[in-house]
């Protein structure tokens, strides 16, 4: 059960966070900067100055890199001049005119190692974000560009590094323009707002955690980039808080009448007379719809208006309304970080992660 009093008690939060997860989450900006530094030392931009590739192949493996790949694909989709292929292995048609991008936190992923070795052998340009040891790194040694982590965080918190590696690769290939340097400052700002000393009424991550608590989150994106962020949010909630979430494009969400009806009812506040000790065992947590928005413009505004007509009580998370002059990349990354922080706060308060802070101190 969630002990929400923990969230506004910095000392108990600190005691509960025996693994230092809150500090690790707050290092998203540092992950971005260190990845940029590694790319500069590797001369990534110069070595990827190869003209327009035949295709960009993004290899996804289990973990935080999956959502980063989905987000990068969504950001590229509107105007990318080359095909973007997302696969869990390098396709058999790979050749010297293709660029392969991969991220993993498992240095001993032998399936990935074999796949990348084949890509390098066939002359493809390989950019790998991975630890420097193990079969994966060895598979491209001397034949690929290896971006190794310089900031050590748990694997489930490597989303900023995976995303930055993808942004730098796409930027060097001339496929995407974004302010990667400014992204670190945006994440630092969000981490400061979500610091454990900030009370829940001014802390966006704690507020989000309280909205999700004891609910089934319905993370419905109003644009493709927002759906990708929703995928990462669901991953973070499962990794830290043992919370299962539904993720969908809003159009797919509206096409499921029963769930849509439940979501419309789920906006009601929880029953103050509910007693978890006597309520029916196994009863599902009521849903709460959260509409995620990354992009701005007429299409997103139309989607938001349409959903708001049938889900007026749904929460809308649109970082563009809070961040001045932020691009889509910054809005997406900030929203992803907010969910990561919220998931860790939920985990600490519910006891799914952490330790000593779970039980309130006894009064004397």
N, C-alpha and C positions, 0 to 999 in steps of 0.2 A: 504494500500500500504506500501511496505517496505521502510523505510528510512535508507539506508545503512550507512549514515554518523554517525548514532548513534554508530555503532560498534567500531569505532576508536575514540570515545569520552568518556573516562572513567567516567567523571563527569556526563554526560547525562545518561550513562548506569546505574550508581549508583543511580541517581535520579529516573530513570524509574523503577528500581528493588525494588518497594515498599514492596514486599513480601519477600525479601531476598533470592530469589531462587538461584542466583549465588553462594552465600555462602553455601546454603543447598546442591547444586550439588557437590560442592568441598569437602563435608564431606563424600564422599564415602569411603575414607580410614579409617576415624574415625568410620564409620558404621561397617567396617570389623573388626577393632580392638575391638570394644565394643562387638560385637557378639562372638568373640573368647574368650574374658574375661568372658562373661556370660556362655559360654559353659564350660569353665574351672571350674568356681565356681559351676556349676551344675554337674560337673564330668561326662560330656556327654560321653567322650571316654570310661570311665570305665563302665558306665551303659549300653552302647551299645556293650560291649564285650560279645556278646551272640552267637558268631559263625555265620556261614553263614545263613542268613534268607531264608525263602522259596521265598519271593518276597519283592521288595521295591515298595510301592504304594505311588505315589506323587499326592496329592490332590491339584488341582489348582482352584483358585477363581479369580474373576475379579480384575484387577490391575497389578502392576509391577511383582507380583509373577508368572504370567503365563509364561512370557519369561524366567524368572530364571529357572522354571521347565523344559522348553523346552531346555534350554542350558545345564542344568545338565544331562538331558536324552541324549543329543547329545554327551556330554563328556563321559558318561558311555557306550554308545552303542558299541564301537568297541570291547571291551573285557570283558564286565560285566558278571560275572558267574551266576547271578540270573536274573529272569525276572524283568523288570522295567515297571510298569503300571502307566499311567497318566490318571487321571479321575477327574471329578468335584465333585464326592462323593466317599466315601469309598465303594468298591464293596461288594456285599452280601456274598461272599465266604471268607471274611477276617477271620483270626484266629490267634492263639497264636504264630505261626511260622513266621508271617509277620511283617514288619516294615512300619509304615505309617508316611509320612512326609507331613506337610502342612504349608502354609504361608498365612496370611491374614493381612490386615490393618484395617479390619472392625471387631471390637470386638463384634458386635451385629449380625453377620451373623448366623442366627438361623439354616439354612440348614446345614452349616458346623458344627455347634455345635452338632446337632443331629447325624450327620455322625460320628464325632470323638468320641462322647459318646458311640456309638455302637461299634466302633473299640476297645475302651478301655475295654468295658464290655466283649467283646469276647477274651480279652487277648492279643491283638496286642500291640506291642511296638509303642508308638506314640511320635513323635517329632513335636512340634508345635512352629512356629515363629509367634507371635501375641502379641498384647497389653495385659497387665496383668489383665485388668478388662473386665467385660461383659460375656455373655453366652459362647463364644468360649473358653476362658481361663477356665471357670468353668467346661466345659465339660470334661476336662482331669485332673482336680485338684486332686493331690495325686495319679494319675494313669498314668500320662504322663510327658514328659520332655518339659517344657515351656521356650523358649528363648524369653524374652521380650526386646523390643527396649530400648536402653539407650541413643541413639542419636535421638532427635526428628526432623524429616524432614517431609515434605508433603508426603502423601501416594504414589503419583506418582513417588517419588524419592527413594523408599525403595528397589530398585533392588539389591544394594550391600548387604544389610542385608539378603534378601531372598536367594541370591546366596550363601552367606557364610554359612548360616544355612544348606543348602543342601550339600555343600562341606564338612562341618564338619561331617555331618551325614554319607555321603558316605565314608568318610575317616575312621571314627570310625568302620564302618562295613567291612572295608577292600576291598571296591569296587572301590576306586579311590585314586590315589596318586597325590597330588599337593602341591605346596608351598603356603598354605593359609596365613601364616605370611608375606611372601614377597608380597602378593597381595596388602596389604594396602599401602606399599611403592610405588608400581607401580601406584596405583590410585592417590596418593599424587603427584607423578611426573607429571601425565597427567593433574591434576587440576592446577598445577603451570604453565604448558605450556599454559593452556587455560584461565589463569587469565584475568580479564577485562583490566588490564593495558598493556597487551601484544597486539601489533598491529596485524592487520589481516594477514599480510604477514608472520608473525612468529608464529601466534596463530592457531593451527590446528583446533580448534573448530570454530573460526570465519571464517577461510578459508572455512571450510565445510559449514557453514551457507550461505556464499556468493554463493557457488556453487549450493546450493539447492534453493536459493531465487528465487521466481517467476517461479519455475519449479515443475513438478510432479516427485518426486524421485522414481526411480526404484531400489529397494534394492535387488539385486540378489546375493545370496550366492554361493560361490564356494565349500562349504562344509557344512555339517549339522549344525555345531556349528555356522558358519557364518549366516545361515538362521535364527537361533534362535536370534542372535544379531540383525539381520534385523527386526525381529518381535518386539523387544524392541525399536529399533530406530523408527519404525512406531508408536508405542505407545507414545513415547516421543514427536515426531513431532505433533501428534494429540493433546496431552495433553497441550502442551505449545504454539505451533505455528499455530494450526488449519490447519495443512498441511496433506493432504491425500497421503499416499505412497503405492506403490505396493511392496509386498514382495514375493519372490519365490526362489526356488532352480534354479540354472542356467539352468538345463536341462528342467525344466518346462517352464522357461522363453523363451528358444529357440523354444519350441513347440507351441508358440503363434505367428504366422507369422505377423499379423497386428501390434501387440505391439512391436515386435522385429524390424520391419521396421521403426516404429515411433521412437524407441529408437536410431536406427542408424542415423536418421535425426536429432534427438534431441540434438546431441552433438554439433551442430552448435551454434555459439555464438548468443546471442539475437540481434534482429534488432535494431540498434541504432536510427532508425527513428520511431520506434513504439511509439504510443501515447495512453496510457491506457484510456484517456478520450474519444477517438474517435474510438478505436478498438471495434470490435463487442462484445457486452455484452454477457457474458456466454461462450466465447471462452475458451477452456481449456488451462491450462498452459502446455507448451511443456515439454516432458519428459526429464529427465537426468538419464542415467544409471550409477549406482554406484555398482561396483563389490566388494563384501565383502569377505575377506579371513582371516580365523583364523588359520587353520591348515597349516602345511608345509609338503612337500614331493611330490613324483612323481604324485600322483592322483590330488592334488591341482594344481601343475604346468601344468599338462595336461589340466585340466578344464580351467585354466586361458589362456592358449595358444589358446584353441578352441574358447573361447568367444572373445578374442582379435582379432581374424581373422575377425569376423563380426561386432564387436563393437570397432574399434580401438580408438575412442575418449572417451570411457567410463573411468570414474575415477576408480582407483583401490585402495581400502583401505585395506592394509595388515600390521597390527601393528608389525608382526614378523620381517619386514624389518627395523623397527625403534628401537625395543627393543632388547637389547643384552641378550641372554640366557633366554628369557621369555618362559614359558610353554603356552599351549593352553588356560588355564584358565586366565592367565594374559592378553594374547592378546585379548581374548573375552571381558573381563571386561573393559579393556582400551578403546576398540572400542565402547562399550556400553556407557561409560562415555563421550566419545567425542561427540556422537550423543546427549546425554542429554544436554550437554553444548551448542551444536549448536542449539538445539531446543529452549532452553531458550533465547539465543541470537536472534534468529529469532523472537520469540514472543515479546521480548522487542523492537526490531527495527520495527516490524510491528504493534505494539500496541495491540496484542491479549492478552497480559498479561502486568502488570506493569502500570505505570502512568506518572509521571511528565516528564520523559526524552523523551517522544514520539515527542514533538514539539520542533523544534530547537529554541534557544533563538533569540530574535529580535536584530538586529544590531542597534546601536545608531548613 
